[in-house]
Structure formats: structure tokens, C-alpha cells
Amino acid sequence: MRLPPLNALRAFEAAARHDGYIAAAEELHVTRGAISRQVKLLEEHLDVQLFHRGHNGVTLTEAGRDLLPVLTDAFGKIAAQTDRMTDQATALRIICPPTLSIRWLFPKLAQFRQAHPETPVRLTTDFYGQSGFDATRYDLGVSLEFWPGRSPDIQIQPVFPMRLSPACAPALLEDGPPLASPADLGRFTLLHESAAREDWRTWVQHFGVDGLDPGQGEAFPNLDMAAKAAVMGAGVVMADLSLCREELERGALLLPFPDMACATPHGRYALIGAADRWNTPGVKTFRDWIAAESAR
């Protein structure tokens, strides 16, 4: 495919759209003579006259009228696509694990976008993987305050606490075995938010609960699924009191031992990001906004 010179096409399109060379030259930041030369070059390349030239200026020939809408449409599509690419390149790139995304961050993003339209956000809902937070792909991540092997170059901004306590559907206590002490949880199916089953181990060790195997029960890919299973009456989930707030407030889940809630060795939920971009305008805007939101 042999295209005409692109500068000549651009010059002709501007001149034809503006009905003359002067306005086209101003739009393209060149001289009137440059526009004239480029149009002449295009006519020679096509071996077709595109303008009638007279003392009062130029007017399009039939060939020029046929070519103009094709070029205007093509340049418009190019401009629209490059604008979209530029927006993506300048967007604030955030990665957040699935449960945190669906239960906390995603519902808030509409408010941020409305308050800060100058800072577009692209959210990736995914786990970090074995390599951890990739600062070449993301500007910010949502993670836990303390994580083994994290680079010392990563900045951390705690956002809200992570506190754990067992929770189950009210019907499970009404229809199931009595639950008078934490050891009685062994009579129920434990629901885990990951295959690591770390959630129940943390709670059992913190309170020194004897007679309860923290590894028994069913494991799910994330807390969202485990909490839904608990609402269905499938067992007892180790609820995150912040992320399971909606189920607890509407009574879909209850805490059989409400005074027995503990933190984890991983600390609070936090924003993380590379040190060299930590105080750039977009990152700083989002950090300040999410801090205010979390305080409320």
C-alpha cells in the first residue's frame, strides 16, 4: 500500500475544511506558503487537481470534495484513539485484591472520579502473585501493612484496621449444636478465606483456644466467597470486621464471641507504592482522598 505524503494530506484536509490556506496555516502552525506547497505536492502525487485557484482564493474541485470527508474521518479516528491512549498512559494505575476491591475500593471509585475528574483511575482487581507489587505496572496497590519480602523502596500508608472474629448465620446457632465456648467451634465447619488457612490459625493462637483444629473445614479463593457461604449456613467464617460490615449490620452474620476480635501479624490494610512516585500529583491526590474517606 503506497500512501500519499501524510504532511500533504494533513495540509489539504485543513485547507479544505477552512476553505483557504490562511486558517489552515494557523491551525498547523506553518506558513501559508508551506500549505500551498504541500497541497501542490499532493496534487502532483495523485495527478488530480484538488483546488480551483483564483484571485479570490481557492475552491474545491469535485475530486477535492470527494477526498475531504475521507481524510477528516481518518484524522478524527486517529486523534480519538491517540487521546484514549494518552488518557490510559496518564491514568492512576491501582491494583487491589478481589475482596478488597468489591467490598471496599470499587464502590468508592465513583465518588473519587466525580471529585477529581482530572485524575483518571484504572483499577486492576487481582492478586499480586509471587513477585509482589510491580511498581513498573502500577502506581498504587492496596495490601497489608507488613508483608514478608517487600522491597524497602515501597512506601506504605495505613488505611484501616484488619480485625478478625468468627461469624456465622443466625440460623446455624438456632439449628446446630450449642456454642457456649470457643472450643465448641470445632463442632462446626470452619470456612477459610484462602487455601493457606491462616485466618483461623491466627485467631486460635491469639486467644489460646484449645480443642479446636484451625485447619479443618472448607477453603475458598477469597473472603467474599467464604462470607457468602457463611450467610448460606455452610459453617463459621473468620470474618474481617471491616470487610464483612454489611453482613454484620443487616444481621446476615452474627458474632458468637463479639469480645474476641484480634489483629493479625500483617497489620492494617494499607496503600503501597514506589517511593519515586509517592508524592506525584495523582498519587498524592488519591492518598489524601482515601485517607479522608477511611477516617469517615
C-alpha positions in Angstrom: 0.0 0.0 0.0 1.6 3.3 -1.2 0.1 6.2 0.7 0.5 9.9 -0.4 2.7 12.0 1.8 1.0 12.4 5.2 2.0 16.0 5.6 0.5 16.8 2.3 -2.8 15.0 3.2 -2.9 16.9 6.5 -2.3 20.3 4.8 -5.0 19.6 2.2 -7.6 18.5 4.8 -7.0 21.6 6.9 -7.2 23.9 3.9 -10.3 22.3 2.5 -12.0 22.3 5.9 -11.2 26.0 6.4 -11.9 27.0 2.7 -8.4 28.5 2.4 -4.7 28.4 3.2 -4.5 31.1 5.9 -6.7 29.5 8.6 -5.1 26.1 7.7 -1.6 27.6 8.3 -2.6 28.9 11.6 -4.1 25.6 12.7 -1.0 23.6 11.7 1.5 26.3 12.9 3.2 26.7 9.5 3.3 29.4 6.8 0.7 29.9 4.1 3.3 29.1 1.6 4.0 25.8 3.2 0.3 24.8 3.0 0.3 25.8 -0.7 3.4 23.7 -1.4 2.1 20.7 0.4 -1.3 20.8 -1.5 0.6 21.2 -4.8 2.7 18.2 -3.9 -0.4 16.1 -3.1 -2.0 17.1 -6.5 1.2 16.1 -8.3 1.3 12.8 -6.4 -2.3 12.0 -7.2 -2.2 13.6 -10.7 -5.5 15.2 -9.8 -6.4 18.9 -9.2 -8.0 19.3 -5.8 -8.5 23.1 -5.7 -9.6 25.7 -8.3 -7.3 28.7 -7.8 -8.5 32.3 -8.4 -8.0 35.9 -7.4 -10.4 35.5 -4.5 -8.8 32.3 -3.1 -9.3 28.6 -3.6 -12.4 26.4 -4.0 -12.6 22.6 -4.0 -12.8 20.7 -7.2 -15.1 17.7 -7.4 -12.2 15.4 -6.6 -11.3 17.6 -3.6 -14.9 17.4 -2.3 -14.7 13.6 -2.6 -11.4 13.3 -0.7 -12.2 15.8 2.1 -14.7 13.7 4.2 -12.5 10.6 3.9 -9.5 12.4 5.3 -11.5 14.3 8.0 -12.9 10.9 9.2 -9.5 9.2 9.2 -7.7 12.0 11.0 -10.6 12.2 13.5 -10.3 8.5 14.3 -6.5 8.8 14.7 -6.9 11.8 17.1 -9.6 10.0 19.1 -7.5 6.8 19.5 -4.3 8.7 20.5 -6.3 10.7 23.0 -7.6 7.4 24.6 -4.1 6.0 24.7 -2.8 9.2 26.3 -5.5 9.0 28.9 -4.6 5.4 29.7 -0.9 6.3 29.9 -1.6 9.1 32.4 -4.2 7.3 34.4 -3.5 6.3 38.0 -2.9 2.6 37.9 -4.1 0.8 41.0 -4.1 -2.9 41.8 -6.3 -4.3 44.6 -7.1 -7.9 45.6 -10.6 -9.1 44.7 -12.3 -9.0 48.1 -10.9 -5.6 49.0 -11.9 -4.3 45.5 -15.5 -5.5 45.6 -16.2 -4.8 49.3 -14.3 -1.6 49.8 -12.4 0.2 47.0 -14.6 -0.3 43.9 -17.8 1.2 45.5 -15.8 4.4 46.4 -14.2 5.0 43.0 -17.2 6.7 41.5 -17.0 9.3 44.3 -13.3 9.8 43.6 -13.9 10.2 39.9 -16.6 12.7 40.5 -14.5 14.7 43.0 -11.3 14.5 40.9 -12.1 14.2 37.2 -8.5 15.4 36.4 -7.1 12.2 37.8 -8.4 9.2 35.8 -8.1 5.8 37.6 -7.6 2.3 36.1 -8.3 -0.4 38.7 -7.0 -3.9 38.3 -8.7 -6.4 40.5 -6.2 -9.2 41.0 -3.7 -10.8 43.4 -0.1 -9.7 43.5 1.4 -13.1 42.7 4.7 -14.4 43.9 6.7 -11.4 42.8 4.6 -9.0 44.9 3.8 -5.4 44.0 5.1 -4.5 40.5 5.9 -0.8 40.5 6.5 -0.8 36.8 2.9 -1.7 36.1 1.1 0.1 39.0 1.3 3.4 40.8 -0.5 2.2 43.9 -1.6 -1.0 45.4 -3.8 -2.0 48.3 -2.2 -4.6 50.5 -1.4 -5.2 54.2 0.9 -3.1 56.2 3.5 -5.8 56.9 4.3 -8.3 54.2 7.4 -10.6 54.1 10.0 -9.8 51.5 8.6 -6.4 50.5 11.2 -4.0 49.0 12.4 -1.3 51.3 11.8 1.2 48.5 8.0 0.7 48.8 6.1 3.4 50.7 3.3 2.4 53.0 0.2 4.4 54.1 -2.0 2.5 56.6 -5.7 3.0 55.8 -7.9 1.0 58.2 -7.5 -1.9 60.6 -7.9 -5.6 59.9 -9.6 -7.4 62.8 -10.8 -10.9 62.9 -13.6 -12.7 64.7 -15.7 -15.8 64.0 -19.1 -15.1 62.4 -22.0 -17.3 61.2 -25.6 -17.1 60.1 -28.1 -16.8 63.0 -29.9 -20.0 61.8 -26.7 -22.0 62.3 -26.8 -21.3 66.0 -30.5 -22.0 66.2 -30.4 -25.3 64.4 -26.9 -26.5 65.2 -25.0 -27.7 68.3 -24.7 -25.3 71.2 -21.8 -22.8 71.0 -21.0 -21.9 74.6 -17.3 -21.5 74.3 -14.7 -21.0 71.6 -13.7 -24.7 71.8 -17.3 -25.6 70.6 -16.5 -24.1 67.2 -14.9 -27.5 66.5 -18.4 -28.9 66.1 -18.9 -26.7 63.1 -17.4 -26.5 59.6 -14.7 -23.7 59.5 -14.7 -21.6 56.4 -11.4 -20.2 55.3 -10.7 -17.2 53.0 -7.7 -18.9 51.3 -6.1 -22.3 50.9 -3.4 -21.2 53.4 -6.0 -21.3 56.2 -4.0 -18.7 58.0 -7.1 -16.8 59.2 -8.3 -19.3 61.8 -4.8 -20.2 62.9 -4.2 -16.5 63.7 -7.3 -16.3 65.9 -6.8 -19.6 67.7 -3.2 -18.8 68.5 -4.0 -15.2 69.6 -6.7 -16.4 72.1 -5.1 -19.7 73.0 -8.2 -21.7 72.1 -7.7 -25.4 73.0 -9.5 -28.3 71.3 -10.1 -26.5 68.0 -8.3 -27.6 64.9 -7.8 -24.4 62.9 -7.0 -26.3 59.7 -10.3 -28.2 59.4 -13.2 -27.1 57.1 -13.5 -25.7 53.6 -11.2 -23.3 51.9 -12.3 -20.6 49.4 -10.4 -18.4 46.9 -11.2 -15.2 48.9 -13.1 -13.8 51.8 -16.1 -12.7 49.7 -16.9 -16.3 48.8 -16.3 -17.6 52.3 -18.6 -14.9 53.8 -21.3 -15.8 51.3 -21.0 -19.5 52.2 -21.4 -18.5 55.9 -24.5 -16.5 55.1 -25.9 -19.6 53.4 -25.3 -21.5 56.7 -22.4 -23.6 55.4 -20.3 -23.0 58.5 -18.4 -20.4 60.5 -16.2 -17.9 58.7 -13.3 -15.9 60.2 -14.8 -12.5 59.4 -12.9 -9.4 58.8 -14.9 -6.9 60.8 -14.4 -4.1 58.3 -14.9 -6.1 55.1 -17.9 -8.0 56.4 -19.5 -5.0 57.9 -22.5 -5.1 55.6 -23.5 -8.7 56.5 -23.0 -7.9 60.2 -25.0 -4.7 60.2 -28.0 -6.3 58.4 -27.9 -9.4 60.6 -27.0 -11.9 57.9 -24.0 -12.8 60.0 -23.5 -12.5 63.8 -20.5 -12.8 66.1 -20.9 -15.5 68.7 -17.9 -14.1 70.6 -18.0 -10.4 69.9 -15.4 -9.6 72.5 -12.9 -11.9 70.9 -11.5 -9.9 67.9 -7.8 -9.7 67.1 -5.4 -8.1 64.6 -3.0 -10.1 62.5 0.8 -10.1 62.2 0.3 -8.4 58.8 -1.1 -5.3 60.4 -3.6 -2.9 58.9 -4.8 -2.5 55.3 -2.6 0.0 53.5 -1.9 1.8 50.3 1.6 0.9 48.9 3.6 2.5 46.1 7.0 3.2 44.7 9.0 5.9 46.6 9.8 7.8 43.4 6.1 8.4 42.6 4.7 8.5 46.1 4.2 12.3 46.1 3.4 12.9 42.4 0.2 14.8 42.0 -2.1 11.9 41.0 -0.8 9.6 43.7 -0.9 12.3 46.4 -4.4 13.3 45.4 -5.6 9.7 45.8 -3.7 9.1 49.0 -5.2 12.2 50.6 -8.7 11.4 49.4 -8.7 7.8 50.6 -7.3 8.8 54.0 -10.2 11.2 54.4 -12.7 8.6 53.2 -11.4 6.0 55.6 -11.5 8.4 58.5 -15.2 8.9 57.9 
